[in-house]
Amino acid sequence: MIKYVLKRLLMMIPLLIGITIICFAVIHLAPGSPTDLQTEMNPQVSLEAKERLRAMYDLDKPLHEQYFLWVKKLAVLDLGKSFSTDHRPVTDKIAERIPITITINVLSMIFIILVAIPIGVLSAVHRDSLFDKVTAVIVFIGFAVPTFWLALLLMILFGVNLGWLPISGIRSLNYEYFTAWGAFVDLMKHLLLPVVLSAFGGLAGLSRYMRSNMLEVIRQDYITTARAKGLSERVVIYKHALRNALLPVITILGLSIPGLIGGSVIFETIFAIPGMGQLFYMAVMSRDYPVVMGILFIGAVLTLLGNLIADVSYAVADPRIRVS
């Protein structure tokens, strides 16, 4: 297993290089440049000043030279400095915001697993029942409803009309005066809507996948044999059938990790959460290439790690894979 993991980690290197080349080329194809956005509103800026600004950002060099300069910094874990007015290191900007995004996405993933898998199992075991039909309607609504539209509706309902939950940020203005328990409750209130919205789409999809896999597994001969041996229905479903039905779901969970990070752009912008998604949106709007590349690089690493985690989880769930 260790040899397999090391081999996969080495294979990630050329994949990361290919991903970064594509991302670097695509973001530079977008109209506008950082210097234009910084100088076009000031008519007193001369052409010489614009060229000096381009030279300071190395934008006057050919694209392949800019890429190699970026890779050279990346080799020493330096993502460069932001093109924004503060000129802060990109690693510092991301380090400030990524804990918030990771917290929201980890809570969303836990929520998806704890809710979607039981719903899928119960829907398969009680096929065509009232529970199965109701959950099917809820799931299709989850597929159809746009996340940003649902977020606005929930903000109006729980934040404006009922006043139960805050609708922006991750803490109240008087946060420092709260007790430890009060601060925790305040944080949970701020995170409740973003976590639920982040998990809503994944919850709908995963529960359907789980139901489909369980329906296929419980028709297998070894499930009939287990029942013929006199095993209880709980043991047959949750010990024998569930482990085999989880294999395709594990792949989906592994691939959904970067999807949650990408989806954070929507709800972090809507709820004004100072996370990595909001930073990415602001960087794209201001053509802050180093920040955009840094976040895309982290997303690529998470995607490849998600694939690796899925493969390792396969081996844990199915001993036959470990043997092979």
Secondary structure, 3 states (H helix, E strand, C coil): CHHHHHHHHHHHHHHHHHHHHHHHHHHHHCCCCHHHHHHCCCCCCCHHHHHHHHHHCCCCCCHHHHHHHHHHHHCCCCCCECCCCCCCEHHHHHHHHHHHHHHHHHHHHHHHHHHHHHHHHHHHHCCCCHHHHHHHHHHHHHHHCCHHHHHHHHHHHHHHHCCCCCCCCCCCCCHHHCCHHHHHHHHHHHHHHHHHHHHHHHHHHHHHHHHHHHHHHCCCHHHHHHHHCCCCHHHHHHHHHHHHHHHHHHHHHHHHHHHHHHHHHHHHHHCCCCCHHHHHHHHHHCCCHHHHHHHHHHHHHHHHHHHHHHHHHHHHHCHHHHHC
